[in-house]
């Protein structure tokens, strides 16, 4: 058996999330069908981050095992020819059988893009979040700094989160403005279910002046989801980087999403 790793990009608004399910089209389902046609046998994939409905990825990583002997080009161009337009394989490489896309990931990075303008976006509907009242990005950036470090993020986890522990190490949490868009960047050793969307919701509350900057620290200490802000829309959320130990130097080192329609770096 060979273990193949893929780098993937997809528009989440075209799917009901990553994970295979009985009803609704998922990224895993369409990918496995395409891979099976190239491999000539059933294929089961495992990904680095099981994104929810509407969440996008510019640098998802997934692996699968197969007895098929194919060149890397078959797993890229061949599979892409069978995939819908909203998902694409960017690269493929063979690894040792002790690699695991999910369990060996030591760091993940997400970006949330929020359109902060009086009217909702039309051209980028489903690809960016939207909030029309003006937001104070300086207050939001200061509040985000409270998140860096090792913390119990219970106040920001979904009720159905199955993680064994709510403790995560946040390496980076920042908010910057570029024109009408706010960029939220989070980099950590892992994230809880809905954690980023809940963090964005809380930061927006700080930015609109509903709560002071210190409120973020209070939420961390409360360790109670009931004290925090509502979960924000998935529209602007992108998985844009997954890091692994140096033993597995994968071709993709993350892609910070910067859509050509946006004035972003």
Secondary structure, DSSP 8 states (H G I E B T S, - for coil): -EEEEEEEEE-GGGSS-SS--SSS--HHHHHHHHHHHHHTS---EEES----TT-EEEEEEEEEEES----HHIIIIIHHTTS-TTEEEEEEEEE-TT--TTTTEEEEEEEEEEE-SSS--STTBTTBEE--S---HHHHHHHHHTT-EEEE-GGGS-TT---S--EEEEEEEEEEEETTEEEEEEEES---TTHHHHHHHHHHHHHTTSS-TTHHHHHHHH--GGGS-----STTEEEEEEEE-TTS--S--------TTS---
